């Protein structure tokens, strides 16, 4: 929830908002106050009277959020009828409200509404008011509307809900702490495995280097021996005599008359060589020749680039391998080359799908106890993955009893889920747009691969869904409208590109990057016209259509087509970044080979 959505329903009768939050917080860009409500900064002394609302903050960083003592001091200055909004910066599902609850009760303040906030440094907020009488005010529902009060019955309901909510929250807190502890243990275990794997890989690299150096020295020695033999043969008298006779035979008229003189010279040279060994031995003793012991590396040409896709070595079914290949590099090891493939491809993870061991394929019956040779090969594959420092993951998409032997192997992680569905396999007409949205957000193959990528620390496939919004707000009303449209999208943009980022602090706090210059996200949406009403499902429907079609640009077609490829778009709404930066006019996109896809516009939800 946005801060303005929590605050505005409680501004009835309020003319002044007093900012008494931590010194490190600048809340003005978050409020978007309506006309007639002014914002003042607290001086630390003035009381908060009726018709005024004060902003307080409390969090783990005193320099940013302020302290507990600061909040209690502000509470003491609230007069009857005054209101307040308490902001918590503590991470986790439950802020430490109990530290301020006694102060609220002492000042006769009733909490009207509390909700989580979707910001990096503000996690929750609670609206309260100081009572003017001894009667409680009616509570508010999730939308900020007052619930009709029924006197004693309402108090009984609130008391029962408090006790039962505390019962539920205790189990949730215990579960949350247990999950945090398991996550920390799993992270430490992965770090240990990764460090052991790096040491093993370093040792293997050193051994390979020594083997290459030894082979290189042997090759150099053999080359030197061959060179010496060639030199000896070329300098031998027999070879020279043979060359002279062959030359004379080829040209008898010119070479035969001089042959005796040439043979006599060879005989004289042979006699001179016999006296040479003694002088060479003396020179060798004076200056011994040392062998060249320098090591030379073998150079092999290759291209090096950052790995931006998940790389899998997977024992997978044919359908799963085809679906995964759309978002990852998939290598399928066979029983006879699995260890070699892991060494050569260096995957991010070695994945074994349980269905691939129980269905048809080269790994059929592995883990069932009916193919011991396949079990041994699979164990060797996992051992090689561990030796190279890569995670071995069991994708348990079928009952474990189907292949009980897999549970006996050492796995770094186990995923208990199906492998998802590719959106291109769905039928928009038959399944409906709601099914596409649901699959896109929760059940798609890309979402499943993102879970695997988080486990093994690989590139996230969901980065391919990042959208950059191009906008140019002119005044504070345009800024408020842009923030509301961006944060209201069910598929939230990753970045907003504007000429001037002033006044957009709320987007940055909500995790949406605000920047100038060219966009960096994969997809670009042009929102220059901020007067246009945009449904909160606009980007979600466009991205669903893109993932279904694989198109390069999407938008509304002139003829009103829906979910179909078209030769031209009336106005592109979502464009691939490379196509946007190319600068070609939209009319030429189809002729250049780019795929255009039409989606029918929907009314705002």
Buried (B, 14 or more C-beta within 10 A) or exposed (E): BBBBBBBBBBBEEBEBBBBBBBEBBEBBBBBBBEEEBEEEEBEEEEEBBBEBBBBBBBBEEBEBBBBEEBBBBBBEBBEEBBBBBBBBBBEEEBBBBEEBEEBBEEBBBBBBBBBBBBBEBBBBBBBBBBBEEEEEEEBBEEEBEEEEEEEEEBEEEEEEEEEEEEEEEEEEEEEBEEEEEEEEEEEEEBEEBBEEBEEBBEEEEEEEEEEBBEEBBEEBEEEEEEEEEEEEEEEEEEEBBEEBBEBBEEEEEEBEEEBEEBBEEBEEEEEEEEEEEEEEEEEEEEEEEEEEEEEEEEEEEEEEEEEEBBBBBBBBBEEBBEBBBBBBBBBBBEBEEBBEBBEEBEBBBBBBBBBBBBBEBBBBBBBBEEBEEBBEBBBBBBBBBBBBBBBBBBBBBBEBEBBEBBEEBEBBBBBEEBBBBBBEEBEBEEBEBEBBBBBBBEBBBBBBBBBBBEBBEBBBBBBBBBBBBBBBBEEEEBBBBBBBBBBBBBBBBBBBBBEEBEBBBBBBBBEBBBBEEEBBBBBBBBBEEBEEEBBBBBBBBBBBBBBBBEBBBBBBBEEEBBBBEBEBBBEBBBBBBEBBEEEEEBEEBBEEEBBBBBBBEEEEE
